[in-house]
Amino acid sequence: MRAQPKASHFVNGDYVEDTAGAAIEVVYPATGEMIAVLHEATPAVIEAALSGAAAAQKAWGATRPVERARILRRAVDLIRARNEELSVLETLDTGKPVQETTVADWPSGADALEYFAGLAPTVTGETVPLGGDFVYTIREPLGVCVGIGAWNYPSQIACWKAAPALSLGNAMIFKPSEVTPLGALKLAEILVEAGLPAGLFNVVQGRGTVGGALVTDRRVAKVSLTGSVPTGRKVYAAAAEGIRHVTMELGGKSPLIVFDDADVESAIGAAMLGNFYSTGQICSNGTRVFVQKGIKERFLSRLAERTAAIRLGEPLDPETQLGPLVSEAQLQKVLGYMQIAKAEGARLICGGDRAALNTGFYVQPTAFADVTDDMTLAREEVFGPVMAILDFENEEEVITRANDTEFGLAAGVFTADLARGHRVVAQLQAGTCWINAYNLTPVEGPFGGVKSSGVGRENSRAAVEHYTQVKSVYVGMGPVDAPY
Ligand code: TXE
């Protein structure tokens, strides 16, 4: 039990336990060893989190924005000072290499808190002159927001949701994924240490039923989910019952288009990052790599060479570049997709099986070429290090094929012709696009999907729209002119 937290939940300023809740066993994906046992939130814990958040939000919403910002800034400093220990915990929870978690997970979460601490005091309303009378607007917090996280970036997701929510005067109840429940508890602890009043960021553990209980509570004004499309549909529908605000960050099958004039080494590097980083468990991954025919064989041979050099291993070793998948269930799912790809006639370029390590949920970094649009590998989200490479002849064709999917989270284009880069991106149905780059998601830029990949945007100024509502105030400056 080397990562056992003080208790399962963090509610109203402190750790809370209720062992009546069903057990949640936390497993280190590199070894299968059980590192903690937590309990699902019981109705009593959920009620305490909701009533505490609702009560605390009233004063917080009326607090001067710079004071709220000061607290979040202190939390940023604490996170950065403790990055190493937090990153090790993230590695134990997810199996992702420390080489990644120390630079990508908590650091990105700290950036979000820093950004929204800076932004929130600048959020103001406007005055609309009407020639005497006037209207002014107030951007108000929504109230109590629920955040529901996925297991791929558990601490980053908690921070990305907490930062805009809290800085803009809301309270948040966060339910981590039952697969990775540990990081969010640390965030709650750090926020309180930084001076956040009790109740404003509560963490409750549980599976879908706990999430469902939060989403449908009458005190909840908004739900922000990061997860799969099927779960998104359920949560969106449940939130609609109460006409609640929603942000949905869901899955993808994003196209990465490589034209034959591209810098091929950069395109391969981006395709590898966009399929193998975090062992392929990233929603915006470019999992359909369209390569123009002229460079296909060069692309494939260099990809195989570079992939063979990837260092798989113990995630706590700083030299390790690729860790295991998050769970046994995910391992089976990814192996299943590899089998389907082979059976459907895709050409295996590298990998294609479990990795030869004695323990853990490891698979080899894998690439299939000659994938066609109708193959399962080109249509469904695998969420593992499995790259699908498709051929294309020309620009018009590739745009049509890239858009032929229910998803619309992200897309990338590699070309030396920048006019073409902009022209193609303008026609791609995706919420987040890159030209000659891939998967970079700085907090300064909006992030989110179109079509089944979601609604709303996280990060950037765009998130302000999703954590506030506008009150419009008409001010009459003269006598009321009534006809009766
Ligand atoms: O995700 P879910 P799971 C994909 C990935 C993975 C599959 C299932 O392929 O294999 O989805 O993973 C909570 N009301 N992605 O089961 O079900 C749940 O407890 C309220 C891709 O982990 O989407 C968890 O906290 N909440 C994806 C969160 O929703 C509910 C990231 C996400 O769970 C709920 C994650 C309900 N009815 C998985 N049901 C991406 N693309 O980013 C579940 N939850």
Boltz pocket constraint, residues with backbone or C-beta under 6 A from the ligand:
constraints:
  - pocket:
      binder: B
      contacts: [[A, 148], [A, 149], [A, 150], [A, 151], [A, 152], [A, 175], [A, 176], [A, 177], [A, 178], [A, 179], [A, 206], [A, 207], [A, 208], [A, 209], [A, 210], [A, 211], [A, 212], [A, 215], [A, 226], [A, 227], [A, 228], [A, 229], [A, 231], [A, 232], [A, 234], [A, 235], [A, 249], [A, 250], [A, 251], [A, 252], [A, 282], [A, 283], [A, 284], [A, 330], [A, 333], [A, 381], [A, 382], [A, 383]]
      max_distance: 6.0
